[in-house]
Amino acid sequence: MIPDYILEIMERLMSAGFSVEIVGGAVRNLLMNKQPKDWDLTTQAKPPEILSLFPEAKYENDFGTVIIPCRTSDGSLSDVVEVTTYRSEQAYSDRRHPDEIKFENSLEKDLERRDFTINAMALILDKAGEYEWSGRHFRLVDLFGGLKDIHKKVIRAVGEPSDRFKEDALRMMRAIRFSAQLGFSLEPKTQRGVVKLAGSLKFVAKERIRDELIKIIASNQPAEGIAALHEAKLLQYIIPELEQGVGVRQNHHHIYPVFKHNLLSLKYCPSQEWTVRLAALFHDIAKPKTRRLINGQVTFYNHEYVGAKMVDRIMTRLKFKNEDREKVVNLVKNHMFYYNVGEVSAASVRRLISKVGRENLQDLIYLRVADRLGSGTPKAMPYNLRHLQYMLEKVQNDPVSVKMLAINGDDLISVLKLTPGPKFGAILDVLLGEVLEDPARNERSYLLARAEKIKEQNLDEIREQARKLIEEKRDDDDQSLQRRFKV
């Protein structure tokens, strides 16, 4: 369970007369019988001394962390290991970085600066040690009761919680992230410390908050993690829009208030992809804003479109990557897609694929399943969703985008002698609309003949024709669903 290259680094440092230990999450995972993904070592050796022992290593920071590349027998890079000199830290004016770092000679000083007891343990190579991995014995250094807290399944701050959170406010989110990943609970004093200092999270960089949020969403208990952020008063500084759904009642199709429904949809989302899970959490985020009482009936007209705009702003604010933001927005915007066996044609399915993207369709089905289960519906995959999957298979090779047409812009130039310009896209959109209705039309001679006729129209006429063939029919599908479900 402990790679040979970790043991080799430790032995080289020890042979040079330096103490060295495995620390951090790797120790926690080993004690929990989980295979660590990352390895961190701490040592008495100073950076120049480490560099002298490892010629390929790099030291490009002020925190005593040396990066050692590890290679396979053929010379290819297999991993990089961080080896950090024992250190203590003083004051955190910017609520993240210490104002002063002091290199220390004792492991105890280094462990004192760590965030939680389960991350503040160390393993020392020792022939008399009580633990054995990879044929080697280790002795556990546990100054703050980390092993006991693992057994009790609690997250406890090292020392005074307020001191740890004042050093780095992101540790409050990390506490909840660990609880979601490990299935642990926050120790009461640590919980109180989070609630007390929750407001300091607003001083943390959005990128760091985003990264912790993704880890919570991707964890084994994402819904519990988001609920814990709410209970600890942190969610209001991350996604206050979600909390607007607390206590907001829905119509008779939903037995839970909006906030709880969103949490349950996240909880029961069948996808392991964090983007799809995030869409499940966000899919009804606009219901509080769109809630109306019409003739005694609660409605949420256009909540998916308003929600898509809200999600776009939220994910932009939190500095998500564009591709991730666009995917989640797309799923939220289209989660109300209409599909009812006997009413929806193959052409409708092709329009749906054209609208959301072939690569997003399975995720859209996952989102619908999450929505249903989060509403208290016992049957996750009713017949109509199973039939949709069948239809997706059936039309999977049909053309659903301009790129899949049998002609392209070059043909419009070479055959129809058109000059490149805005008309190109409009003509191809009209042709796509016709092909979505009947894939048999995706034949070069037919499309060229149609393009020959269409080119005689002015640009506005062509665009209006394309809109009717594609967008208007999509809107008809959406409106049918709104009427059917009164949302």
C-alpha positions in Angstrom: 0.0 0.0 0.0 3.0 2.3 0.4 4.9 2.7 -2.9 8.5 1.7 -3.1 9.5 5.3 -4.2 8.1 6.7 -0.9 10.1 4.2 1.1 13.2 5.0 -1.0 12.9 8.8 -0.4 12.5 8.1 3.3 15.5 5.8 3.5 17.7 8.2 1.6 16.9 11.0 4.0 17.3 8.7 7.0 20.7 7.5 5.7 21.8 11.1 5.5 21.0 11.5 9.2 17.6 13.2 8.9 14.3 12.3 10.5 11.4 11.9 8.0 7.7 10.9 8.3 4.6 10.3 6.3 2.0 12.9 7.2 -1.4 14.3 6.4 -4.2 12.5 4.5 -2.1 9.6 3.5 -1.7 8.6 7.2 -5.5 9.0 7.8 -6.3 6.8 4.8 -3.8 4.1 5.7 -5.4 3.9 9.2 -8.8 3.6 7.6 -7.6 0.9 5.2 -8.0 3.1 2.2 -5.3 3.5 -0.5 -3.9 7.0 -0.4 -3.8 9.0 -3.7 -1.3 11.6 -2.6 1.8 11.3 -0.4 3.3 14.0 1.7 6.5 13.7 3.7 7.9 16.0 6.4 11.5 16.1 7.5 14.1 17.7 9.7 16.2 18.5 6.6 16.2 22.0 5.2 15.4 22.6 1.5 19.0 22.9 0.4 19.8 19.7 2.2 16.9 17.9 0.5 18.0 19.3 -2.9 21.5 17.9 -2.4 20.1 14.4 -1.9 17.7 14.6 -4.9 19.2 16.3 -7.9 16.0 16.3 -9.9 14.0 18.0 -7.1 12.7 21.6 -7.4 12.2 24.2 -4.7 10.3 27.3 -5.9 8.3 28.5 -2.9 8.8 30.0 0.6 7.1 27.3 2.6 9.9 24.7 2.8 8.2 22.3 0.3 10.5 20.5 -2.1 9.0 18.7 -5.1 10.6 15.4 -5.9 9.8 13.7 -9.2 9.5 9.9 -9.1 10.2 7.9 -12.2 9.6 4.3 -13.4 12.3 2.0 -14.6 12.0 3.3 -18.2 12.4 6.9 -17.0 8.8 8.1 -17.3 7.3 10.3 -14.6 5.0 8.2 -12.3 4.4 10.7 -9.4 5.6 13.8 -7.7 6.1 13.8 -3.9 6.1 16.9 -1.7 8.7 16.8 1.1 8.4 19.7 3.5 10.7 20.9 6.3 9.3 20.9 9.8 7.8 24.4 10.3 5.7 26.6 12.5 3.6 29.6 11.3 2.8 32.9 12.9 -0.2 35.2 12.2 -2.4 35.2 9.1 -3.1 38.8 8.1 -4.6 37.7 4.7 -6.6 34.8 6.3 -4.7 32.3 4.2 -0.9 32.7 4.2 1.2 32.9 7.4 3.0 36.2 7.9 6.0 34.4 9.2 7.3 30.8 8.6 9.9 29.4 10.9 11.7 26.1 10.1 11.7 23.8 13.2 13.7 20.8 14.3 10.9 18.9 15.9 8.0 17.0 14.4 5.7 18.1 17.2 5.9 21.7 16.2 5.0 20.8 12.6 1.9 18.8 13.6 0.7 21.6 15.9 0.0 23.8 12.8 -2.2 21.4 11.0 -6.0 21.8 10.7 -7.8 18.7 12.0 -6.7 15.9 14.3 -7.3 13.2 11.7 -4.8 15.1 9.5 -2.3 15.8 12.2 -0.7 12.3 12.6 2.6 11.0 11.3 4.1 7.6 10.5 7.8 6.9 11.3 9.7 3.9 9.9 10.5 1.8 13.0 11.3 -1.9 13.2 9.5 -2.0 16.5 6.4 -0.2 15.2 2.9 -1.6 15.7 1.8 -1.0 12.1 2.9 -2.8 9.0 2.5 -1.9 5.3 4.4 -3.1 2.3 6.5 -5.3 4.5 7.8 -2.4 6.6 6.9 -1.5 10.2 5.8 2.0 11.3 5.2 3.8 14.5 2.3 6.2 14.8 2.8 9.7 16.2 -0.7 10.9 17.3 -0.4 14.0 19.6 -4.0 15.2 19.3 -6.2 12.0 19.3 -6.6 11.7 15.6 -6.9 7.9 15.7 -9.6 8.1 18.4 -11.5 10.6 16.3 -11.3 8.3 13.3 -12.9 5.6 15.4 -15.5 8.1 16.7 -16.1 9.4 13.1 -15.7 13.1 14.1 -13.9 16.1 12.5 -12.1 17.9 15.3 -9.9 21.0 15.0 -6.4 20.8 16.3 -6.3 23.0 19.4 -8.7 25.9 19.5 -11.1 25.8 16.5 -11.3 29.6 16.2 -7.5 29.9 16.0 -7.4 27.3 13.2 -10.2 29.0 11.2 -8.7 32.5 11.7 -5.5 31.2 10.2 -7.4 30.1 7.0 -11.1 30.5 6.8 -11.3 27.9 4.0 -10.7 25.3 6.7 -14.4 25.7 7.7 -15.4 24.4 4.3 -12.7 21.7 4.5 -14.2 20.5 7.7 -17.5 19.9 6.0 -15.8 18.5 2.9 -14.1 15.9 5.0 -17.3 15.1 6.8 -19.0 14.5 3.4 -16.2 12.5 2.0 -15.7 10.3 5.1 -19.2 10.2 6.5 -18.0 11.9 9.7 -19.7 14.6 11.8 -18.3 17.8 13.1 -17.3 17.7 16.8 -19.6 20.2 18.7 -16.8 22.7 19.6 -15.5 22.7 16.0 -19.1 23.2 14.7 -19.6 26.2 17.0 -16.3 27.6 15.8 -17.5 27.4 12.2 -20.8 29.1 13.0 -19.0 31.8 14.9 -16.6 32.6 12.1 -18.7 31.8 9.1 -18.7 35.4 7.8 -14.9 35.3 7.3 -15.4 33.0 4.4 -16.3 36.0 2.3 -12.6 36.9 2.4 -11.5 33.6 0.8 -10.7 33.6 -2.9 -13.6 32.3 -5.0 -11.4 29.8 -6.8 -10.6 28.1 -3.5 -14.2 28.0 -2.5 -15.1 26.6 -5.9 -12.6 23.8 -5.5 -13.9 22.8 -2.1 -17.5 22.9 -3.4 -16.7 20.6 -6.2 -15.1 18.1 -3.8 -18.2 18.2 -1.6 -20.5 17.6 -4.6 -18.3 14.8 -5.8 -18.2 13.1 -2.3 -20.0 10.1 -1.1 -22.5 12.3 0.8 -23.0 15.5 -1.3 -26.5 16.4 -0.1 -25.4 16.0 3.5 -22.4 18.2 2.7 -24.6 21.0 1.3 -27.0 20.7 4.2 -24.1 20.9 6.6 -22.9 24.1 4.9 -26.4 25.5 5.4 -26.5 24.5 9.1 -23.1 26.0 9.7 -24.2 29.3 8.2 -21.6 29.0 5.4 -23.9 28.4 2.4 -25.2 32.0 2.6 -21.6 33.1 1.6 -21.3 30.6 -1.2 -24.7 30.2 -2.9 -27.2 32.4 -1.1 -29.6 31.8 -4.0 -30.1 28.2 -2.8 -31.3 29.3 0.6 -34.1 31.3 -0.9 -35.9 28.0 -1.4 -36.0 27.2 2.3 -39.6 26.6 3.3 -41.0 27.6 -0.1 -43.9 25.2 -0.7 -44.5 23.8 -4.2 -47.6 22.5 -6.0 -49.3 19.1 -5.5 -46.7 17.4 -7.7 -44.0 18.0 -5.0 -44.3 17.0 -1.4 -41.2 18.8 -0.3 -40.3 22.6 -0.1 -37.9 23.8 -2.8 -34.7 23.7 -0.8 -35.3 20.2 0.5 -36.3 19.0 -3.0 -33.1 20.3 -4.4 -31.1 18.6 -1.7 -32.9 15.3 -2.3 -32.5 15.5 -6.0 -28.7 15.9 -5.4 -28.8 12.9 -3.0 -30.5 10.6 -5.4 -28.8 11.7 -8.6 -27.6 8.5 -10.3 -24.6 10.1 -12.0 -21.1 10.2 -10.4 -20.2 13.2 -12.5 -20.1 16.3 -10.3 -21.4 18.6 -13.1 -24.6 16.5 -13.3 -24.9 16.4 -9.5 -24.5 20.2 -9.4 -27.3 20.5 -12.1 -29.5 18.4 -9.8 -28.8 20.7 -6.9 -29.5 23.8 -9.1 -32.3 22.6 -11.3 -35.2 24.3 -9.4 -33.1 27.2 -8.0 -35.4 29.8 -9.6 -38.7 28.5 -8.3 -38.8 31.0 -5.4 -38.4 33.8 -7.9 -41.0 32.5 -10.3 -43.6 31.3 -7.8 -47.0 32.6 -8.6 -50.5 31.8 -7.4 -53.0 31.7 -10.3 -56.6 30.7 -9.7 -55.5 29.1 -6.5 -52.9 27.0 -8.2 -49.1 27.4 -7.5 -47.1 27.8 -10.7 -43.5 28.3 -11.6 -43.7 29.3 -15.2 -40.3 29.5 -17.0 -38.4 28.6 -13.8 -35.9 26.5 -15.9 -35.0 29.5 -18.1 -34.7 31.9 -15.1 -32.8 29.2 -13.3 -30.3 28.8 -16.2 -29.5 32.5 -16.0 -29.1 32.3 -12.3 -26.8 29.3 -12.5 -24.7 31.1 -15.2 -24.2 34.0 -12.8 -23.5 31.8 -9.8 -20.9 29.7 -11.7 -19.3 32.8 -13.2 -19.1 34.4 -9.8 -17.4 31.3 -8.4 -14.9 31.2 -11.3 -15.9 27.8 -12.7 -14.4 26.8 -16.0 -16.5 27.9 -19.0 -17.1 24.3 -20.3 -18.3 23.2 -16.9 -20.5 26.3 -16.5 -22.0 25.8 -20.0 -22.8 22.2 -19.3 -24.6 22.8 -16.0 -26.5 25.8 -17.5 -27.5 23.6 -20.4 -28.9 20.8 -18.2 -30.8 23.2 -15.9 -32.3 25.1 -18.9 -33.5 21.8 -20.5 -34.5 19.7 -17.5 -38.2 20.2 -18.3 -37.9 18.5 -21.7 -41.2 17.0 -22.8 -41.4 13.3 -23.6 -44.6 11.3 -23.6 -44.8 8.0 -25.5 -47.4 8.3 -28.3 -47.1 12.1 -28.5 -43.5 12.7 -29.2 -42.1 11.8 -32.6 -38.6 10.8 -33.7 -38.3 14.3 -35.1 -39.0 15.7 -31.7 -36.2 13.5 -30.3 -33.8 14.7 -33.0 -34.7 18.3 -32.1 -34.0 17.6 -28.5 -30.6 16.2 -29.4 -29.9 19.2 -31.6 -30.9 21.5 -28.7 -29.0 19.9 -25.8 -26.2 18.1 -27.6 -25.9 14.4 -28.0 -23.2 14.2 -25.3 -25.6 15.6 -22.7 -28.6 13.5 -23.3 -27.8 10.7 -20.9 -27.0 13.3 -18.3 -30.3 14.9 -18.9 -32.1 11.6 -18.2 -30.0 11.3 -15.0 -31.2 14.7 -14.1 -34.9 13.8 -14.7 -34.4 10.7 -12.5 -32.9 12.8 -9.7 -35.8 15.3 -10.0 -38.4 12.5 -9.7 -36.7 10.8 -6.8 -36.2 14.1 -5.1 -39.9 14.7 -5.4 -40.8 11.6 -3.5 -41.7 9.6 -6.6 -40.8 5.9 -5.9 -40.3 4.9 -9.6 -37.1 6.4 -10.9 -37.3 5.2 -14.5 -40.9 5.2 -15.7 -41.7 3.7 -19.1 -41.5 7.0 -20.9 -37.9 7.5 -19.9 -37.0 4.0 -20.8 -38.7 4.5 -24.2 -36.7 7.8 -24.6 -33.5 5.8 -24.2 -34.7 3.4 -26.8 -35.5 6.3 -29.2 -32.1 7.8 -28.5 -30.5 4.6 -29.7 -32.8 4.5 -32.7 -32.0 8.0 -33.9 -28.4 8.1 -32.7 -27.0 8.1 -36.2 -29.4 10.6 -37.6 -28.1 14.1 -38.5 -28.8 16.5 -35.7 -26.4 19.4 -36.4 -25.2 21.5 -39.3 -21.9 19.7 -39.2 -23.7 16.4 -40.0 -25.4 17.7 -43.2 -24.5 16.2 -46.5 -23.3 19.7 -47.7 -21.4 22.5 -46.2 -20.2 26.0 -46.8 -17.7 24.9 -49.4 -20.5 23.5 -51.4 -22.5 26.7 -51.3 -19.4 28.5 -52.7 -18.4 26.0 -55.3 -21.8 24.8 -56.6 -24.1 27.7 -55.9 -21.5 30.4 -56.4 -22.5 32.1 -53.1 -20.2 34.7 -51.5 -19.4 33.8 -47.8 -21.5 35.8 -45.4 -24.4 35.6 -42.9 -26.7 33.8 -45.5 -24.5 30.7 -45.2 -25.4 29.9 -41.7 -29.1 30.8 -42.2 -29.4 28.5 -45.3 -27.8 25.6 -43.5 -30.1 26.1 -40.5 -33.1 25.8 -42.7 -31.7 22.7 -44.3 -31.0 21.3 -40.8 -34.6 22.0 -39.8 -35.9 20.0 -42.7 -33.5 17.1 -42.0 -34.5 17.0 -38.4 -38.1 16.3 -39.6 -36.9 13.7 -42.1 -33.4 12.3 -42.1 -33.9 10.9 -45.6 -33.6 14.4 -46.8 -29.9 14.5 -45.8 -28.8 13.7 -49.4 -26.5 16.0 -51.3 -28.6 16.5 -54.4 -31.7 17.3 -52.4 -30.0 19.7 -50.1 -28.3 21.5 -53.0 -31.6 21.9 -54.8 -33.3 23.2 -51.7 -30.4 25.6 -51.1 -30.7 26.9 -54.7 -34.3 27.9 -54.0 -33.6 29.3 -50.5 -30.7 31.5 -51.6 -33.2 33.7 -53.6 -34.8 34.8 -50.4 -33.5 37.7 -48.3 -31.6 37.0 -45.1 -34.5 37.9 -42.7 -36.8 35.6 -44.5 -34.4 32.7 -44.4 -33.7 33.3 -40.6 -37.5 33.3 -40.0 -37.9 30.1 -41.9 -35.1 28.5 -39.8 -36.7 29.7 -36.6 -40.1 28.2 -37.5 -38.5 24.8 -38.5 -36.3 24.5 -35.3 -36.9 27.0 -32.5 -40.7 27.3 -32.9 -41.2 23.5 -32.8 -38.9 23.3 -29.8 -40.9 26.0 -28.1 -44.1 24.0 -28.9 -42.6 21.0 -27.1 -41.7 23.1 -24.1 -45.1 24.7 -23.9 -46.8 21.3 -24.1 -44.9 20.2 -21.0 -45.7 23.4 -19.2 -49.4 23.0 -19.8 -49.3 19.3 -18.9 -47.5 19.8 -15.6 -48.7 23.3 -14.7 -45.2 24.5 -13.8 
